[in-house]
Amino acid sequence: MDEVDLRQLRCLVAIVDEGTFTDAAIALGVSQAAVSRTLAGLERALGVRLLRRTSREVTPTATGLRVVERARRVLADVAGLVQEAGSGHTRLRIGYAWSAVGRHTVAFQRRWHAAHPGIDLHLIRVNAAFAGLGEGACDLAVVRRPLEDRRFDSAIVGLERRLCALAADDPLARRRSVRLADIGGRILLVDRRTGTTTPELWPPDVRPVVEEIRDVEDWLTEIAAGRGIGVTAESTANQYPRPGIVYRPVRDAEPVAVRLAWWRDDPHPAQQAVLELLSELYRSG
């Protein structure tokens, strides 16, 4: 595979698009002999015949059609990579673990697209401690726990109430709100990687029994079945309304801080604009 390069892929695509070796040579700005040599080198490297050549036309083989399709994707990906690396403004990926920015999510997306039409915004759910930031899956991340990793900086954009998620037939579901003491001693379902709730939220003598889950879908399924309860940020209720589950405010629990996080030594150029817009949405909301 080290013998296959982008020049060869461009040559193959040009031949197919232009229809002849002569026209491909003109499009690429090289000689017809160079086109023939480049294609021959690609066919040797792959060990297959890619084109059928007659006196009238050039047509791809069945294998050639598949290779051309993949070559187009590779060339498009490389072009996008070059453009993004050069400008830093063509795409913005924001990771989150469970619930993006809750009820502000749609407003954030729409206002961003209206204000920054040249920067494509993508929200990506990554159930990891840094919501995909550490893995390179995103450029910025929305997190709801303090970041102790010094590779990252973060700023609080807003606060969210803590809610208790209960099965709809749970006796506490009939209340308009609950206290921490009401749910102490119950089975508390938590995601230790990304969750905002720990037993330390309760006094030592009334702490719940903790059972670990791995994803929001598992969390919702277990709660709906009555196998435990959850305590979560308000955004989860906005993002995941489910039949069989009710959310009630925990009136004596401190709110959850919502943070925007970024790489300390390489912040995305749009980081400040995102920070300002999210802060404005939480203030006005």
Helices and strands as residue ranges (DSSP letters): H 6-18, H 21-28, H 32-46, E 51-53, E 58-60, H 62-87, E 91-96, G 102-104, H 105-115, E 120-125, E 140-143, E 152-160, E 162-167, G 171-174, H 180-183, E 187-190, G 199-201, G 204-206, E 209-212, H 216-224, E 230-233, H 234-239, E 245-249, E 256-263, H 271-284
